[in-house]
Structures are given as C-alpha cells and as structure tokens.
Amino acid sequence: MTLFRRINRLSVLILAFVCFVCVKSMAQEIGLELYSLRNQFAKDVPGTMAKIKAMGIKDIEMGETYGLEFPEFMKLLAINGLNVVSYGADFERLEKFPQKVADEARAYGARYVVCFWIPHDGDTFTAAEVEKAAAVFNAAGRVMAMNGLLLCYHPHGYEFKPYNDGTLFDYMVTKFDSRFVHFEMDVFWVKQPGQDPVKLLRKYPSRFILLHLKDRKKGTPNSDNGQADVESNVTLGTGDVGIAEIVQEAKKNGIKHFFIEDESSRSEEQIPKSIAFLKSLP
C-alpha cells in the first residue's frame, strides 16, 4: 500500500471516528432521578441498583447514598454501570459550603449540581426571596463553574405566582446570572401551577439544560404552592402534561439529559412503561 493510500485511509477512519463521537455527544439520554425509588432504596440498596440496571438505565440524578458510605455507594454504581450526571444539593449548603458541594459532586463524577427548593414561609414566595436566592446561586454558580460544573435550579411551582407583567419565575430569570446559573425543568411542576412547559421552553430556549419528565393524572387540580398528591404521578404519555411535545421541543433546544421522576407508590411498575413510551417517540 502506498504512503498516499495509507494516509487517505487513516483520514477516513479518523473522520468516521469523529462523526461517531459527534453523534454520541448529541444523543439524548433517558436517565432516572433516584428519588423515584426512595421506598425501595430504604429496604434494599444493592437490589434497587440492580433493578435500575435491569431497566436499561445508565444515567442517574442523585441526592443521597441511602445510608451507605461513599466507597460502598460508588462500588454499587460501578457494578451496575450507572453514571452520576447530576448531584442534588440543599440551598443552605450551597450558601455556606459551595466548595464542599463542588468537591462532592466531582467525587461522584457529576457534571451538574441541582438545587430543588428555595426556603420560604409557607405558601408565600416573594420577589425579595428571589433576590436572596439570586445572590446565593450566583455566588455558588461561580464556584461550581471554577470546578468544571454547572449549577441548576429546579422550580417547584411556587415560582409562577404573578409578578409585574409576568411571574416570579420571569423575574428569577433576569436575576440569576446566565453565565453561572441554569435551570432544570420539571414538566409536572410547570404544568401544576397552570403553565405550559412547551411555551416556557420556547420563551427561554437557552436557560433550561436538564429536564425532569413526570406526567400528571388527568383531572388533577392545579396549585401554585409546590404541593401536590404524589399519587397523581402517572406513566409518561398517559397524563395531561403533554410529554411527547415537550420532549420534541427540548430536543430542538439541545437538551441532552432527561430524567424520569415518578414519586408515586407505583413508580417501580410505571418507570419501565415510561421508558418504553419515550423510546417509542420519533
């Protein structure tokens, strides 16, 4: 084989490899929020990990180790081929110990840190609390970025109370530094206060980088206080949230990680059906 042919063949192989890597990097992944199986973890951590593997899940979002020490938990993740994509952190810890949170997230191999709740008094959530949260998240987000991580906030419905010409969430978007603070949309908690997840993705196409997929039983009453009956969580595609349209829009926006979260007592039964539904989508 001449030198020219060898170089040409090598170039083709390199190009094919690059294309493969590009396709893999663009693929959307179906993951699982471990909280979905909290009751199962409370009884049997190794067995529950094995169940997740059997479902075909590889990517997970976690917030605790269910009583296991770090080495034990990491060993179970490795045995079951599970990859920690996102790590949950409390508001107070992000405020007081952002570097420690970053160290923990990196130790688990996470690329994202997510906060799920902003402390507030009862059903009252105000612009002042948005401003306090912005100060905490903007500072913590900078620390996460310095450690190669992205900080996200996960709204829970109370952020959509009316404010000025929009909602407190709209105000939140303006106050959170877009360089350091992003959002994880939980589609249930956008639907629950009467909002449209697809419209919100279109309104802020670059701010949402993670997605919680959770469907809602048809006929469930709305609420904007961050509270809802967990038994209203149903198999994806059978409720009123509009999962198929949301996934389509999220893919257009380049969102790569979709975490199924099912808080109902039927989660173990429903999750495989939800996975099958997502795989059936174009």
C-alpha positions as semicolon CSV with decimal commas, in nm:
position;residue;x (nm);y (nm);z (nm)
1;M;0,000;0,000;0,000
2;T;0,145;0,338;-0,098
3;L;0,204;0,608;0,160
4;F;-0,070;0,820;-0,001
5;R;-0,326;0,540;0,028
6;R;-0,229;0,478;0,390
7;I;-0,274;0,846;0,475
8;N;-0,605;0,859;0,288
9;R;-0,735;0,551;0,467
10;L;-0,625;0,690;0,803
11;S;-0,806;1,016;0,726
12;V;-1,129;0,828;0,652
13;L;-1,101;0,632;0,976
14;I;-1,040;0,950;1,175
15;L;-1,337;1,120;1,009
16;A;-1,561;0,820;1,083
17;F;-1,450;0,823;1,447
18;V;-1,514;1,197;1,479
19;C;-1,862;1,155;1,330
20;F;-1,934;0,872;1,572
21;V;-1,826;1,085;1,869
22;C;-2,036;1,378;1,745
23;V;-2,346;1,162;1,707
24;K;-2,295;1,013;2,052
25;S;-2,249;1,356;2,209
26;M;-2,573;1,482;2,057
27;A;-2,782;1,183;2,162
28;Q;-3,044;1,245;2,428
29;E;-3,017;1,014;2,728
30;I;-3,304;0,874;2,932
31;G;-3,199;0,886;3,296
32;L;-3,363;0,835;3,633
33;E;-3,397;1,056;3,940
34;L;-3,317;0,809;4,219
35;Y;-3,579;0,967;4,446
36;S;-3,833;0,780;4,236
37;L;-3,729;0,457;4,410
38;R;-3,673;0,601;4,759
39;N;-3,901;0,341;4,920
40;Q;-3,716;0,057;4,751
41;F;-3,376;0,202;4,847
42;A;-3,487;0,221;5,210
43;K;-3,524;-0,159;5,210
44;D;-3,250;-0,281;4,976
45;V;-2,988;-0,055;4,818
46;P;-2,796;-0,320;4,617
47;G;-3,117;-0,481;4,494
48;T;-3,263;-0,147;4,387
49;M;-2,945;-0,058;4,198
50;A;-2,974;-0,390;4,015
51;K;-3,336;-0,312;3,926
52;I;-3,230;0,019;3,772
53;K;-2,969;-0,161;3,563
54;A;-3,230;-0,416;3,453
55;M;-3,449;-0,129;3,330
56;G;-3,171;-0,028;3,092
57;I;-3,096;0,297;3,276
58;K;-2,737;0,421;3,276
59;D;-2,762;0,789;3,373
60;I;-2,888;0,897;3,714
61;E;-2,953;1,203;3,925
62;M;-2,880;1,151;4,294
63;G;-2,903;1,339;4,621
64;E;-2,810;1,086;4,890
65;T;-2,645;0,747;4,940
66;Y;-2,926;0,583;5,140
67;G;-2,708;0,510;5,442
68;L;-2,406;0,377;5,256
69;E;-2,055;0,516;5,285
70;F;-1,907;0,676;4,974
71;P;-1,688;0,375;4,871
72;E;-1,978;0,130;4,904
73;F;-2,213;0,350;4,702
74;M;-1,953;0,408;4,429
75;K;-1,888;0,034;4,407
76;L;-2,259;-0,034;4,351
77;L;-2,272;0,234;4,082
78;A;-1,976;0,074;3,905
79;I;-2,114;-0,280;3,933
80;N;-2,442;-0,168;3,776
81;G;-2,288;0,060;3,512
82;L;-2,459;0,370;3,648
83;N;-2,328;0,717;3,571
84;V;-2,400;1,010;3,805
85;V;-2,485;1,301;3,575
86;S;-2,648;1,532;3,828
87;Y;-2,598;1,581;4,203
88;G;-2,862;1,736;4,429
89;A;-2,763;1,995;4,689
90;D;-2,964;2,186;4,951
91;F;-2,992;2,566;4,932
92;E;-2,830;2,611;5,273
93;R;-2,525;2,404;5,176
94;L;-2,482;2,599;4,854
95;E;-2,498;2,917;5,057
96;K;-2,249;2,813;5,327
97;F;-2,031;2,542;5,174
98;P;-2,030;2,575;4,792
99;Q;-1,676;2,439;4,755
100;K;-1,762;2,131;4,962
101;V;-2,067;2,070;4,741
102;A;-1,848;2,102;4,433
103;D;-1,596;1,856;4,575
104;E;-1,870;1,605;4,649
105;A;-2,027;1,637;4,305
106;R;-1,694;1,588;4,133
107;A;-1,616;1,286;4,352
108;Y;-1,933;1,119;4,222
109;G;-1,843;1,213;3,865
110;A;-2,136;1,453;3,825
111;R;-2,136;1,733;3,570
112;Y;-2,434;1,922;3,712
113;V;-2,534;2,036;4,060
114;V;-2,907;2,094;4,115
115;C;-3,094;2,272;4,393
116;F;-3,459;2,168;4,426
117;W;-3,604;2,417;4,675
118;I;-3,566;2,776;4,790
119;P;-3,661;2,815;5,160
120;H;-3,965;3,036;5,213
121;D;-4,252;3,084;5,457
122;G;-4,546;2,851;5,389
123;D;-4,725;2,926;5,064
124;T;-4,575;3,275;5,042
125;F;-4,294;3,331;4,793
126;T;-4,184;3,685;4,718
127;A;-3,957;3,894;4,497
128;A;-3,733;3,951;4,800
129;E;-3,679;3,577;4,828
130;V;-3,597;3,562;4,458
131;E;-3,334;3,831;4,513
132;K;-3,183;3,645;4,811
133;A;-3,176;3,322;4,611
134;A;-3,009;3,504;4,322
135;A;-2,728;3,622;4,548
136;V;-2,671;3,269;4,677
137;F;-2,696;3,094;4,341
138;N;-2,486;3,349;4,152
139;A;-2,205;3,310;4,404
140;A;-2,234;2,930;4,424
141;G;-2,266;2,904;4,047
142;R;-1,935;3,080;4,005
143;V;-1,772;2,829;4,243
144;M;-1,927;2,539;4,051
145;A;-1,801;2,681;3,722
146;M;-1,449;2,710;3,863
147;N;-1,473;2,338;3,937
148;G;-1,598;2,239;3,594
149;L;-1,962;2,205;3,700
150;L;-2,290;2,368;3,601
151;L;-2,538;2,481;3,868
152;C;-2,910;2,443;3,801
153;Y;-3,222;2,543;3,990
154;H;-3,530;2,319;3,972
155;P;-3,856;2,519;4,006
156;H;-4,136;2,357;4,207
157;G;-4,440;2,560;4,102
158;Y;-4,446;2,837;4,363
159;E;-4,217;3,044;4,141
160;F;-4,503;3,100;3,894
161;K;-4,708;3,331;4,112
162;P;-4,797;3,655;3,927
163;Y;-4,543;3,935;3,945
164;N;-4,546;4,261;3,747
165;D;-4,635;4,171;3,386
166;G;-4,533;3,808;3,423
167;T;-4,443;3,570;3,705
168;L;-4,183;3,549;3,979
169;F;-4,009;3,293;3,759
170;D;-3,968;3,556;3,486
171;Y;-3,815;3,785;3,746
172;M;-3,593;3,498;3,860
173;V;-3,457;3,451;3,509
174;T;-3,347;3,815;3,500
175;K;-3,180;3,797;3,843
176;F;-2,995;3,467;3,804
177;D;-2,664;3,521;3,624
178;S;-2,698;3,331;3,295
179;R;-2,323;3,262;3,293
180;F;-2,337;3,058;3,612
181;V;-2,696;2,959;3,692
182;H;-2,916;2,744;3,470
183;F;-3,245;2,560;3,515
184;E;-3,373;2,206;3,530
185;M;-3,736;2,198;3,418
186;D;-3,966;1,957;3,597
187;V;-4,252;1,949;3,348
188;F;-4,504;1,841;3,614
189;W;-4,417;2,141;3,831
190;V;-4,460;2,374;3,537
191;K;-4,798;2,224;3,448
192;Q;-4,921;2,212;3,811
193;P;-4,943;2,593;3,855
194;G;-5,115;2,624;3,516
195;Q;-4,816;2,699;3,293
196;D;-4,729;2,548;2,954
197;P;-4,391;2,365;2,951
198;V;-4,353;2,394;2,572
199;K;-4,417;2,768;2,575
200;L;-4,169;2,811;2,860
201;L;-3,901;2,617;2,669
202;R;-3,962;2,843;2,370
203;K;-3,953;3,157;2,584
204;Y;-3,621;3,065;2,745
205;P;-3,454;2,827;2,496
206;S;-3,104;2,864;2,640
207;R;-3,178;2,861;3,015
208;F;-3,307;2,504;3,059
209;I;-3,032;2,244;3,028
210;L;-3,183;1,947;3,217
211;L;-3,536;1,802;3,222
212;H;-3,743;1,605;3,472
213;L;-4,010;1,404;3,295
214;K;-4,315;1,344;3,510
215;D;-4,675;1,310;3,391
216;R;-4,993;1,411;3,576
217;K;-5,321;1,224;3,611
218;K;-5,592;1,386;3,401
219;G;-5,830;1,595;3,611
220;T;-5,574;1,681;3,881
221;P;-5,645;2,031;4,018
222;N;-5,376;2,297;3,975
223;S;-5,183;2,452;4,263
224;D;-4,901;2,706;4,290
225;N;-4,763;2,628;4,635
226;G;-4,521;2,348;4,545
227;Q;-4,752;2,084;4,689
228;A;-4,938;1,805;4,507
229;D;-5,055;1,449;4,566
230;V;-4,768;1,218;4,464
231;E;-5,027;0,962;4,352
232;S;-5,117;1,198;4,068
233;N;-4,790;1,088;3,902
234;V;-4,878;0,852;3,617
235;T;-4,692;0,667;3,341
236;L;-4,543;0,907;3,089
237;G;-4,775;0,967;2,796
238;T;-5,095;0,882;2,985
239;G;-5,145;1,213;3,165
240;D;-5,220;1,574;3,074
241;V;-4,869;1,726;3,074
242;G;-4,803;1,664;2,702
243;I;-4,477;1,471;2,731
244;A;-4,431;1,397;2,359
245;E;-4,449;1,764;2,257
246;I;-4,222;1,866;2,543
247;V;-3,954;1,612;2,451
248;Q;-3,967;1,725;2,089
249;E;-3,919;2,090;2,188
250;A;-3,646;2,005;2,438
251;K;-3,452;1,819;2,170
252;K;-3,475;2,123;1,945
253;N;-3,321;2,326;2,228
254;G;-3,034;2,080;2,256
255;I;-3,124;1,941;2,599
256;K;-2,938;1,612;2,633
257;H;-3,039;1,472;2,970
258;F;-3,395;1,365;3,052
259;F;-3,455;1,221;3,399
260;I;-3,771;1,026;3,466
261;E;-3,908;1,111;3,810
262;D;-4,207;0,919;3,942
263;E;-4,295;0,993;4,305
264;S;-4,600;0,766;4,321
265;S;-4,626;0,437;4,510
266;R;-4,643;0,269;4,165
267;S;-4,308;0,402;4,045
268;E;-4,136;0,063;4,011
269;E;-4,420;-0,058;3,790
270;Q;-4,459;0,265;3,593
271;I;-4,095;0,351;3,517
272;P;-4,039;0,068;3,264
273;K;-4,360;0,170;3,086
274;S;-4,244;0,532;3,082
275;I;-3,911;0,425;2,932
276;A;-4,094;0,230;2,662
277;F;-4,307;0,535;2,583
278;L;-4,004;0,761;2,547
279;K;-3,830;0,509;2,321
280;S;-4,139;0,498;2,100
281;L;-4,119;0,870;2,027
282;P;-3,967;0,982;1,695
